[in-house]
Amino acid sequence: MTTTLKPIKTDADYEAAMELLDSLWDAQPGSPDADQLEVLGILIDQYETQQVPISAPDAVEAVLFHMAQNGIERSELGKLLGSRSRASEFLNHKASLSLTQIRKLNEAWNIPADILIQPVRESA
């Protein structure tokens, strides 16, 4: 079912590519259809990245997500940041992290430093 692939430039191109992706989804690995599926996936990903860029979460969102996913209590964050009040200020969008705190969170919890270094956004 090899089809000529072309760049995705419009929403109509995107919809057609998604339909083709659906029809190729069960392609046997190593087959021409599987190769086409792989290339189509790259084209779709590139179009989606250009049309709907996903911004990184702010530092508070990233830390809260990590804590929720790993069953970590706020008291543990307080120990890592130096005090419970410091953790509270950070989680309530009142203060950004220091470089030392960014390093500690990155090393202890593997949260990417580029996310942690962002200024804290004001809470809504």
C-alpha positions in Angstrom: 0.0 0.0 0.0 2.9 2.3 -0.6 1.8 5.9 -1.1 3.9 8.9 -2.1 4.7 10.9 1.0 4.9 14.6 0.9 5.5 17.4 3.4 2.6 18.3 5.7 1.9 22.0 5.2 -1.8 22.5 5.9 -4.5 21.1 8.2 -5.9 19.2 5.3 -2.5 17.6 4.7 -2.3 16.8 8.4 -5.7 15.1 8.4 -4.8 13.0 5.3 -1.5 12.0 7.0 -3.4 10.9 10.1 -5.8 8.8 8.1 -2.8 7.2 6.3 -1.1 6.6 9.6 -4.2 4.8 10.9 -4.3 2.6 7.8 -0.5 1.7 8.2 -0.6 1.2 12.0 -0.5 -2.6 11.9 2.3 -2.9 9.3 4.7 -5.8 9.7 8.1 -4.7 10.9 10.6 -4.5 8.1 8.0 -4.2 5.4 7.8 -1.2 3.0 4.6 -0.2 4.8 6.4 -0.2 8.2 9.1 2.1 6.6 6.4 4.4 5.3 4.8 4.4 8.7 8.1 5.5 10.3 8.7 8.3 7.8 5.0 9.4 8.1 5.4 9.5 11.9 8.4 11.8 11.6 6.5 14.1 9.2 3.5 14.3 11.5 5.7 14.9 14.6 7.5 17.8 12.8 4.2 19.4 11.7 2.7 19.1 15.2 5.9 20.6 16.8 5.7 23.6 14.4 1.9 24.1 14.8 1.5 23.4 18.5 4.7 23.9 20.4 4.6 22.5 23.9 6.1 24.7 26.4 8.0 23.2 29.3 6.2 23.1 32.6 7.3 25.6 35.2 9.5 24.5 38.0 6.7 24.2 40.6 4.6 22.0 38.2 7.6 19.8 37.5 8.4 19.3 41.1 4.8 18.6 42.1 4.4 16.1 39.3 7.6 14.3 40.3 6.4 14.2 43.9 3.0 12.9 43.0 4.5 10.2 40.7 6.9 9.0 43.3 4.9 9.3 46.5 7.1 12.0 47.9 5.8 14.1 50.8 6.3 17.9 51.1 8.4 17.3 54.2 11.0 15.5 52.0 11.1 18.5 49.7 11.6 20.7 52.7 14.6 18.6 53.8 16.1 18.8 50.3 15.6 22.6 50.0 16.8 23.4 53.5 13.5 24.0 55.3 9.8 23.5 55.2 9.2 27.2 54.9 11.5 27.4 51.9 9.6 24.5 50.2 6.3 26.2 51.0 7.5 29.5 49.5 8.6 27.7 46.3 5.4 25.6 46.0 3.2 28.6 46.5 5.0 30.5 43.7 6.5 33.0 46.2 10.2 32.3 45.5 12.4 30.8 42.8 15.0 28.1 43.5 18.6 29.0 44.2 21.3 27.4 42.1 22.2 25.1 45.0 18.6 24.0 45.3 18.4 23.4 41.6 21.5 21.2 41.7 20.1 19.3 44.7 16.7 18.6 43.0 18.4 17.7 39.7 20.8 15.2 41.4 18.4 13.7 43.9 15.2 13.5 41.8 16.6 13.8 38.2 14.4 16.7 37.3 16.0 18.5 34.3 17.9 21.6 35.4 16.6 23.5 32.4 13.1 23.2 33.8 14.1 24.0 37.4 16.0 27.1 36.4 13.0 28.9 35.0 11.6 31.7 37.0 8.6 30.8 39.1 5.3 31.9 37.4 2.8 33.7 39.5 0.0 31.5 40.6 -3.4 32.3 39.2 
